[in-house]
């Protein structure tokens, strides 16, 4: 749990620096993206770096038994991310485990504890892209106000579609705690 908590703090430090204008007109895909979306690009690089680190750590296990223990630990970390409502962290681990290099390790996954496999399968379904991330969106709308803890990768995919269809400016979302009037 502590690993997930510390990684969430690191993710948040990067996430809070992203300006709403960095999403405008899919700025992170433009030629001058480093100028238009520097913080968003840093956040994307962090996502990719963590996913690669998870894969490399799992693959560094010399035996199926050692790799299974590592997969088990990362599955626990993904569950901890979910409890913290850090869907970006969940997606980092899901992306790593679903990457070809790790996903093909059938003997390794056979040795992972059944409880961890079950929990991971639930998270895999939650973060599935089917139905335009239907399950994730349902959970987010039910339990989380705004986009604050949402996975940046999913946000970018949603905004990419918006950017192609519309050139309107995006307004920053205001979380409930910041938008409500003070109690008199």
Secondary structure, DSSP 8 states (H G I E B T S, - for coil): -HHHHHHHHHHHHHHTT--GGGGGGGGGGSTTHHHH-HHHHHHHHHHHHHHHHHHHHHHT-SSHHHHHHHHHHHHHHHHHHHHTT-HHHHHHHHHHHHSHHHHT-HHHHHHS-HHHHHHHHHHHHHT--HHHHHHHHHHHHHH-SSSTTS-HHHHHHHHHHHHHH----------HHHHS----
